Amino acid sequence: MTPRVLLGLWLLLIGVPLSATPLPTLEINNASAQPLGQHVVYHVNKDRDLDVDALLSAPEAIDWRSGRGETPNLGLMSDPVWFALQLRSPESTERLLAIAYPPLDQVDIYLAREGEIVQKLRTGDQLPFHSRPIHHRDFVLPLALEAGAEYQLFIRVHTQGALHLPITLWQPEPFYEQTQHGVALQLIFIGIMSALALYNLLLCLVVRDRAYLWYVVYLVSFLLAQVTLRGLGFQYLWPDLPALNNFNLPLLLAISLASVGFFTHSFLDAKQYSRVWSSIILSVGWTGVALTGLSLILPYNVLIALLVVAVTLGAALSFMTGCYLWWKGQPLARLYVIAWSVFLLGNVLYNLEKAGILSYSAFSEHIVQVGTVIQVLLLSLALAQRINLERQQRQQAQEHALAVQREANERLEQRVEERTEELRKAYDKLKEVSQLDGLTQLKNRQFFDQTLEMEWRRNTRERRDISLLMLDVDHFKHTNDTLGHLCGDACLRHLAEICRSRVHRAQDIVARYGGEEFVVLLPCTELVGAMVVAENIRKDIEQGDFHWQGQRIPLTVSIGVASCIPTQAHDIDWLIRHADEALYAAKREGRNRTMIYRAAENTEQENTIVPVEAF
């Protein structure tokens, strides 16, 4: 038992009648173009379980429906749809089967005779362009028909956008003539839009007006959207990147919507005449911006549905804004309304046709382009009028006044800037000198006290440890008395340089505390970290190479370290006092050592001062 017989039995078991109305038959005539749309029947395959073999075995068992109008128009349709028609040719002939709607995602065409497939084509704008048997922006399949034969034509269409099927059977020569005429019309449209975009771009660069910029963005995005929709972009610009077809169209339409809103707001100066309508027209622009972002993440079918609604509402709101501002006395609103009324009417009709509310027709398919050409020409005239109005208002008096004012302002600003710069440099130099110790070029005691208070408050807020190192040069008085004050000064500068080299963070401070005493303030540093810094400084000084008059002078320091988290019990005096106690403990223990003040962790323990080795 063959698969086709089995399929027929299965259709009988589930209750599908096999004696339904047969497929409509069309007699092929000698006309140069024979539209098939009003003759085909269709079936929405919601279960997505039909294939061509099932249709060939029992086409009468399918619930076929007649098309609406001369061209089948099902609007936004996410399910695959099968179209069918029976052809009869009285004589042997060659024809071209053309589907003149490039945005269809998947199109499978089957031509069968006596239950056997004799020709088939799998195409669509989601396949590379070179996969088409005839390199044309529309879907074209050459057919070879024999005299007296009957053929079954099945077409499966699955697309995420609007589903139209403008299908025609052409004689080859008239088809190519019509193609040339169509390309010529598209080139005229592209040339007009490109010329106006370039013209307004140059105006934008000259007058520095954002209205011209938004108008250029609108012209370019709308032009590219039309090029994509007509299949020219896929044919000539990105033939090997079919994914761009479903990506470019919603993105460009969203950008076009955004630019329309912002152009209208800027061109008509809507905020000056009405805050309400200013907000409304700005919302149109920001809706376009939002849809531009969503076009990067949402699926194509969702975006197209959103854009149909947004563009239709945006068109109506833009038109209403122009009418209101015209009534309020905006001098440019009259031309704006006339220009946009033509375009917006075409846009509304086009979107209603895409949604399936209006029937598909060649007029509705091109009405947006016709309206756009009229609209951009009128708007260019309005933009030129705007330039003339502004030039008449400001030409002579304003230019002279601005020139005089500009010259005076420039001289005044130059003098102010020069004086301000001099004062800033003098202040910075004075401030820097006031913060430094003259001998060691370290920060002085006053700066240390101010910084300690500031860091204490910050560490109090952040509940962070703050550590203090106090250093005293061992036997400095002996060195000063035996080798002289110049040697003592050189010794202090040497020690200052070593301390500075061991402190790297911007918030850490090294200062001369007084005489031969130095302090190192380490904010946000725990006791262990402060101990490491202290030992590094002590060892560097002990191992340092300090010479005076050709003689190496051994130097050592004693260091006291204290650390705490600022609280009511631990104030600034507590930190300084215990660092000082640790320093004098280092002196008592024999000098050249680091002693750590370790606070008791609880009331049962005592505060201790211990050497580094015992920590």
SULURMO-V117980 format. One record per residue. N is the residue number from 1. PHI is phi in whole degrees, -180 to 180 (NA if undefined). OMEGA is omega in radians with two decimals (999 if undefined). BURIAL is b if it has 9 or more other C-alpha atoms within 8 Angstrom, else e. Layout:
((N	PHI	OMEGA	BURIAL) (N	PHI	OMEGA	BURIAL))
This chain:
((1	NA	-3.05	e) (2	-76	3.11	e) (3	-60	-3.11	e) (4	-68	3.09	b) (5	-64	3.10	b) (6	-60	3.12	b) (7	-63	3.12	b) (8	-62	3.10	b) (9	-63	-3.14	e) (10	-65	3.11	e) (11	-64	3.08	b) (12	-66	-3.10	b) (13	-64	-3.11	e) (14	-88	3.02	e) (15	91	3.12	e) (16	-88	-3.10	b) (17	-71	3.12	b) (18	-97	-3.11	b) (19	-114	-3.13	e) (20	-73	-3.11	e) (21	-61	-3.13	e) (22	-70	3.12	e) (23	-63	3.09	b) (24	-66	-3.10	b) (25	-114	3.12	b) (26	-117	3.08	b) (27	-84	-3.14	e) (28	-75	-3.13	b) (29	-111	-3.08	e) (30	-94	3.13	e) (31	-64	3.13	e) (32	-66	3.10	e) (33	-138	-3.09	b) (34	-122	-3.14	b) (35	-63	-3.12	b) (36	-109	-2.99	b) (37	-59	-3.08	b) (38	-76	-3.12	b) (39	-101	-3.04	b) (40	-72	2.99	b) (41	-113	-3.09	b) (42	-139	3.11	b) (43	-142	3.10	b) (44	-83	-3.07	e) (45	-91	-3.06	b) (46	-65	3.12	e) (47	-81	3.10	e) (48	57	-3.07	e) (49	-113	-3.12	e) (50	-89	2.98	e) (51	-132	-3.04	e) (52	-67	3.12	e) (53	-64	3.11	e) (54	-64	3.13	b) (55	-69	-3.14	b) (56	-67	-3.07	b) (57	-76	-3.12	b) (58	-153	-3.12	b) (59	-66	-3.12	b) (60	-72	-3.11	b) (61	-81	-3.10	b) (62	-88	3.12	b) (63	-81	-3.11	e) (64	-78	3.09	e) (65	-124	3.12	e) (66	-78	3.14	e) (67	-72	3.12	b) (68	-105	3.11	b) (69	80	-3.11	b) (70	-72	-3.14	b) (71	-129	3.09	b) (72	-57	-3.11	b) (73	-140	-3.08	b) (74	-103	3.12	b) (75	68	3.13	b) (76	-77	-3.03	b) (77	-130	-3.12	b) (78	-93	-3.14	b) (79	-88	3.06	b) (80	-67	-3.11	b) (81	-127	3.06	b) (82	-100	3.03	b) (83	-114	-3.07	b) (84	-144	3.11	b) (85	-163	3.07	b) (86	-105	-3.10	b) (87	-111	3.05	b) (88	-130	-3.12	b) (89	-112	3.14	b) (90	-73	-3.14	b) (91	-146	3.10	e) (92	-67	-3.08	b) (93	-158	3.04	b) (94	-118	-3.13	b) (95	-134	3.03	b) (96	-114	3.07	b) (97	-90	-3.05	b) (98	-119	3.02	b) (99	-113	-2.95	b) (100	-93	3.04	b) (101	-144	-3.00	b) (102	-61	-3.04	b) (103	-74	3.12	b) (104	-69	-3.05	b) (105	-73	-3.08	b) (106	-131	3.12	b) (107	-133	3.09	b) (108	-112	-3.09	b) (109	-115	3.13	b) (110	-128	3.02	b) (111	-115	-3.05	b) (112	-119	3.08	b) (113	-138	-3.14	b) (114	54	3.06	e) (115	81	-3.14	e) (116	-118	3.13	e) (117	-76	3.14	b) (118	-105	3.08	e) (119	-148	3.07	e) (120	-151	3.14	b) (121	-147	3.00	b) (122	-109	-3.07	e) (123	-144	-3.08	b) (124	135	-3.10	b) (125	-83	3.02	b) (126	-101	3.03	b) (127	-113	3.12	e) (128	-56	-3.04	b) (129	-63	-3.08	b) (130	-70	3.11	e) (131	-76	-3.11	e) (132	-81	-3.13	b) (133	-66	3.06	e) (134	-123	-3.07	e) (135	-74	-3.09	e) (136	-141	-3.12	e) (137	-65	3.04	b) (138	-89	3.11	b) (139	-91	-3.03	b) (140	-128	3.10	b) (141	-125	3.07	b) (142	-74	-3.14	e) (143	-117	3.04	b) (144	-113	-3.03	e) (145	-110	-3.14	b) (146	-97	-3.09	b) (147	-66	3.07	b) (148	75	-3.09	b) (149	-88	3.04	b) (150	-110	-3.09	b) (151	-124	3.01	b) (152	-106	3.13	b) (153	-108	3.10	b) (154	-121	3.13	b) (155	-131	3.08	b) (156	-107	-3.13	b) (157	-121	3.07	b) (158	-135	-3.07	b) (159	-142	3.14	b) (160	-87	-3.12	b) (161	-103	3.14	b) (162	-71	-3.10	b) (163	-108	3.00	b) (164	-120	3.12	b) (165	-134	3.03	b) (166	-76	-2.99	b) (167	-108	-3.08	b) (168	-140	3.05	b) (169	-102	-3.02	b) (170	-111	2.80	b) (171	-77	-2.98	b) (172	-57	-3.04	b) (173	-65	3.08	e) (174	-62	3.13	b) (175	-64	-3.12	b) (176	-70	3.04	e) (177	-65	3.11	e) (178	-63	3.10	e) (179	-62	3.12	e) (180	-62	3.10	e) (181	-63	3.14	e) (182	-64	3.11	e) (183	-64	3.12	e) (184	-61	3.11	e) (185	-63	3.12	e) (186	-65	3.12	e) (187	-66	3.08	e) (188	-63	3.11	e) (189	-62	-3.14	b) (190	-63	-3.14	b) (191	-64	3.14	e) (192	-64	-3.12	b) (193	-65	-3.14	b) (194	-66	3.14	b) (195	-63	3.12	e) (196	-67	3.10	b) (197	-64	3.12	b) (198	-65	-3.14	b) (199	-61	-3.12	e) (200	-73	3.04	b) (201	-65	3.09	b) (202	-64	3.08	e) (203	-62	3.13	b) (204	-61	-3.14	b) (205	-68	-3.11	e) (206	-83	-3.02	e) (207	-92	3.11	e) (208	56	-3.12	e) (209	-111	-3.10	e) (210	-65	3.13	b) (211	-60	3.13	b) (212	-67	3.13	b) (213	-63	3.13	b) (214	-64	3.12	b) (215	-67	3.10	b) (216	-65	3.10	b) (217	-60	3.11	b) (218	-63	-3.11	b) (219	-60	-3.08	b) (220	-68	-3.10	b) (221	-66	3.13	b) (222	-67	3.12	b) (223	-62	3.14	b) (224	-65	3.09	b) (225	-64	3.11	b) (226	-68	3.09	e) (227	-62	3.09	b) (228	-67	-3.09	b) (229	-64	-3.12	b) (230	-84	3.11	b) (231	84	-3.12	b) (232	-72	3.11	b) (233	-63	3.13	b) (234	-66	-3.10	b) (235	-73	-2.98	b) (236	-114	-3.02	e) (237	-105	-3.10	e) (238	-136	-3.08	b) (239	-64	-3.11	b) (240	-100	-3.11	e) (241	-126	-3.08	b) (242	-64	-3.14	b) (243	-63	-3.13	e) (244	-68	-3.11	e) (245	-61	3.14	b) (246	-81	3.12	b) (247	-88	-3.02	b) (248	-69	-2.98	b) (249	-61	3.13	b) (250	-66	3.12	b) (251	-63	-3.10	b) (252	-69	3.10	b) (253	-66	3.10	b) (254	-67	3.09	b) (255	-63	3.11	b) (256	-61	3.12	b) (257	-63	3.13	b) (258	-61	-3.10	b) (259	-66	3.08	b) (260	-62	-3.13	b) (261	-62	-3.10	b) (262	-71	3.09	b) (263	-65	3.14	b) (264	-59	-3.13	b) (265	-62	-3.10	b) (266	-77	-3.05	b) (267	-66	-3.11	e) (268	-91	-3.13	b) (269	50	-2.98	b) (270	-62	-3.08	b) (271	-64	-3.13	b) (272	-70	-3.05	e) (273	-99	-3.11	b) (274	-162	3.10	b) (275	-69	-3.13	b) (276	-65	-3.12	e) (277	-71	3.02	b) (278	-63	3.12	b) (279	-66	-3.13	e) (280	-64	-3.08	b) (281	-72	3.04	b) (282	-67	3.11	b) (283	-63	3.06	b) (284	-63	3.13	b) (285	-63	-3.12	b) (286	-71	3.01	b) (287	-63	3.07	b) (288	-62	3.10	b) (289	-63	3.13	b) (290	-62	3.13	e) (291	-68	3.05	b) (292	-62	3.09	b) (293	-67	-3.13	e) (294	-67	3.14	b) (295	-65	3.13	b) (296	-84	-3.04	e) (297	-127	-3.07	e) (298	-84	3.09	e) (299	-68	-3.02	e) (300	-60	-3.06	b) (301	-65	3.09	b) (302	-68	-3.13	e) (303	-63	-3.13	b) (304	-62	3.12	b) (305	-63	3.11	b) (306	-64	-3.10	e) (307	-68	3.09	b) (308	-58	-3.14	b) (309	-69	-3.05	e) (310	-65	-3.12	b) (311	-68	3.12	b) (312	-64	3.11	b) (313	-66	3.12	e) (314	-62	3.10	b) (315	-64	-3.14	b) (316	-65	-3.12	b) (317	-67	3.09	b) (318	-63	3.13	b) (319	-64	-3.14	b) (320	-66	3.09	e) (321	-62	3.11	b) (322	-61	3.13	b) (323	-64	-3.12	b) (324	-64	-3.13	e) (325	-69	3.03	b) (326	-63	3.10	b) (327	-64	3.14	e) (328	-80	3.06	e) (329	99	3.08	e) (330	-67	-3.00	b) (331	-67	-3.10	e) (332	-92	-3.03	b) (333	-68	-3.09	b) (334	-62	3.10	b) (335	-64	3.11	b) (336	-60	-3.11	b) (337	-64	3.14	b) (338	-63	-3.12	b) (339	-66	-3.04	b) (340	-78	3.11	b) (341	-63	3.11	b) (342	-65	-3.12	b) (343	-66	-3.05	b) (344	-67	3.06	b) (345	-62	3.09	e) (346	-63	-3.14	b) (347	-66	3.11	b) (348	-63	3.12	b) (349	-62	-3.13	b) (350	-65	-3.13	b) (351	-68	3.07	b) (352	-65	3.09	b) (353	-69	3.12	b) (354	-67	3.13	b) (355	-78	3.12	b) (356	86	3.13	b) (357	-76	3.06	e) (358	-105	3.13	b) (359	-74	3.13	b) (360	-72	3.06	b) (361	-154	3.12	e) (362	-64	3.14	e) (363	-64	-3.14	e) (364	-66	-3.13	b) (365	-69	-3.09	b) (366	-109	-3.04	e) (367	-67	3.13	b) (368	-65	3.13	b) (369	-66	3.12	e) (370	-63	3.12	e) (371	-62	-3.13	b) (372	-66	3.14	b) (373	-60	3.11	b) (374	-64	-3.10	b) (375	-63	-3.08	b) (376	-69	3.08	b) (377	-66	3.13	e) (378	-68	3.13	b) (379	-69	3.06	b) (380	-63	3.06	b) (381	-64	3.13	e) (382	-66	3.11	b) (383	-66	3.08	e) (384	-64	3.09	e) (385	-62	3.11	b) (386	-63	3.11	b) (387	-62	-3.13	e) (388	-63	3.13	e) (389	-62	-3.13	e) (390	-68	-3.14	e) (391	-67	3.13	e) (392	-65	-3.08	e) (393	-77	-2.96	e) (394	-123	-2.82	b) (395	-58	-2.98	e) (396	-97	-3.05	e) (397	-59	-3.09	e) (398	-68	-3.14	e) (399	-63	3.13	b) (400	-65	-3.13	e) (401	-63	3.13	e) (402	-66	-3.14	e) (403	-65	3.12	e) (404	-63	-3.12	e) (405	-64	-3.14	e) (406	-63	-3.13	e) (407	-64	3.12	e) (408	-65	3.13	e) (409	-64	-3.13	e) (410	-65	3.12	e) (411	-64	-3.13	e) (412	-65	-3.14	e) (413	-64	3.12	e) (414	-65	3.13	e) (415	-66	3.13	e) (416	-64	3.14	e) (417	-65	3.13	e) (418	-63	-3.13	e) (419	-67	3.12	e) (420	-63	3.13	e) (421	-65	3.11	e) (422	-63	3.13	e) (423	-65	3.14	e) (424	-65	3.13	e) (425	-65	3.13	e) (426	-64	3.13	e) (427	-65	3.14	e) (428	-62	-3.13	e) (429	-67	3.12	e) (430	-64	3.13	e) (431	-63	-3.13	e) (432	-65	3.14	e) (433	-64	-3.10	e) (434	-68	-3.09	e) (435	-96	-3.00	b) (436	-106	2.96	b) (437	-81	-3.01	b) (438	-63	-3.08	e) (439	-81	-2.99	e) (440	-97	-3.04	b) (441	61	2.95	e) (442	-86	3.04	b) (443	-64	-3.09	b) (444	-91	-3.06	b) (445	-63	-3.12	b) (446	-62	3.12	e) (447	-65	3.13	b) (448	-62	-3.12	b) (449	-62	3.13	e) (450	-64	-3.12	e) (451	-67	3.13	e) (452	-62	3.11	b) (453	-63	-3.13	b) (454	-64	-3.14	e) (455	-67	3.10	b) (456	-63	3.12	b) (457	-64	-3.14	e) (458	-65	3.13	e) (459	-69	3.06	b) (460	-66	3.12	b) (461	-64	-3.03	e) (462	-90	-3.13	e) (463	55	3.13	e) (464	-115	3.08	b) (465	-69	3.00	b) (466	-131	-3.02	b) (467	-120	-3.12	b) (468	-135	3.05	b) (469	-110	3.03	b) (470	-117	-3.06	b) (471	-116	3.06	b) (472	-136	-3.10	b) (473	-73	-3.14	b) (474	-74	3.05	b) (475	56	-3.10	e) (476	-67	-3.14	b) (477	-61	3.12	e) (478	-64	3.12	e) (479	-63	-3.11	b) (480	-67	-3.08	b) (481	-75	-3.05	e) (482	-87	-3.06	e) (483	-106	3.06	b) (484	101	-3.09	b) (485	-68	3.11	e) (486	-64	3.08	e) (487	-65	3.12	b) (488	-62	3.11	b) (489	-63	3.12	b) (490	-62	3.11	e) (491	-62	-3.13	b) (492	-65	3.11	b) (493	-64	3.10	b) (494	-63	3.14	b) (495	-66	3.13	b) (496	-62	-3.14	b) (497	-65	3.11	e) (498	-66	3.13	b) (499	-62	-3.13	b) (500	-63	-3.10	b) (501	-71	-3.10	e) (502	-97	3.12	b) (503	-118	-2.95	b) (504	-113	-3.06	e) (505	-76	-3.08	e) (506	-65	-3.08	e) (507	-83	3.12	e) (508	-75	-3.07	b) (509	-125	2.96	b) (510	-112	-3.08	b) (511	-140	3.01	b) (512	-88	-3.04	b) (513	-86	-3.14	b) (514	155	3.14	e) (515	58	3.13	e) (516	-100	-3.14	b) (517	-100	3.09	b) (518	-126	3.06	b) (519	-129	3.05	b) (520	-127	3.13	b) (521	-99	-3.09	b) (522	-122	3.09	b) (523	-67	3.09	b) (524	53	-3.12	b) (525	-133	3.11	b) (526	-78	-3.04	b) (527	-61	-3.11	b) (528	-64	3.12	e) (529	-64	3.11	e) (530	-64	3.12	b) (531	-63	3.13	b) (532	-64	3.12	e) (533	-61	-3.12	b) (534	-62	-3.13	b) (535	-67	3.10	b) (536	-62	3.12	b) (537	-65	-3.11	b) (538	-61	-3.12	b) (539	-67	3.12	e) (540	-62	3.14	b) (541	-70	-3.13	b) (542	-64	-3.09	b) (543	-92	-3.07	e) (544	-70	-3.07	e) (545	-114	-3.14	e) (546	-103	-3.12	b) (547	-120	3.05	e) (548	-138	-3.12	e) (549	53	3.07	e) (550	80	-3.10	e) (551	-116	3.09	e) (552	-76	-3.13	e) (553	-109	3.10	e) (554	-70	3.14	e) (555	-130	3.02	b) (556	-141	3.09	b) (557	-134	2.99	b) (558	-108	-3.03	b) (559	-129	3.01	b) (560	-114	-3.07	b) (561	-125	3.03	b) (562	-138	-3.11	b) (563	-152	3.10	b) (564	-164	2.94	b) (565	-95	-3.06	b) (566	-58	3.06	b) (567	-143	3.07	e) (568	-66	3.13	e) (569	-79	-3.11	e) (570	-118	3.12	b) (571	-105	-3.09	b) (572	-62	-3.13	b) (573	-62	3.11	e) (574	-62	-3.11	e) (575	-65	-3.11	b) (576	-67	-3.10	b) (577	-61	-3.07	e) (578	-79	2.99	b) (579	-66	3.10	b) (580	-67	3.09	b) (581	-62	3.11	b) (582	-65	3.12	b) (583	-63	-3.12	b) (584	-71	3.01	b) (585	-66	3.08	b) (586	-63	3.09	b) (587	-65	-3.11	b) (588	-66	-3.09	e) (589	-81	3.03	e) (590	119	3.10	e) (591	68	-3.13	b) (592	52	3.13	b) (593	-157	3.11	b) (594	-114	3.10	b) (595	-115	-3.05	b) (596	-113	3.03	b) (597	-88	-3.11	b) (598	-111	-3.12	b) (599	-74	3.12	e) (600	-66	-3.12	b) (601	-81	3.08	e) (602	-152	-3.06	e) (603	-70	-3.12	e) (604	-82	3.13	e) (605	-103	3.13	e) (606	-114	3.04	e) (607	-68	-3.10	e) (608	-134	3.01	e) (609	-119	-3.01	b) (610	-128	3.06	b) (611	-73	-3.13	b) (612	-58	-3.06	b) (613	-64	-3.08	e) (614	-95	-3.08	e) (615	-79	999	e))
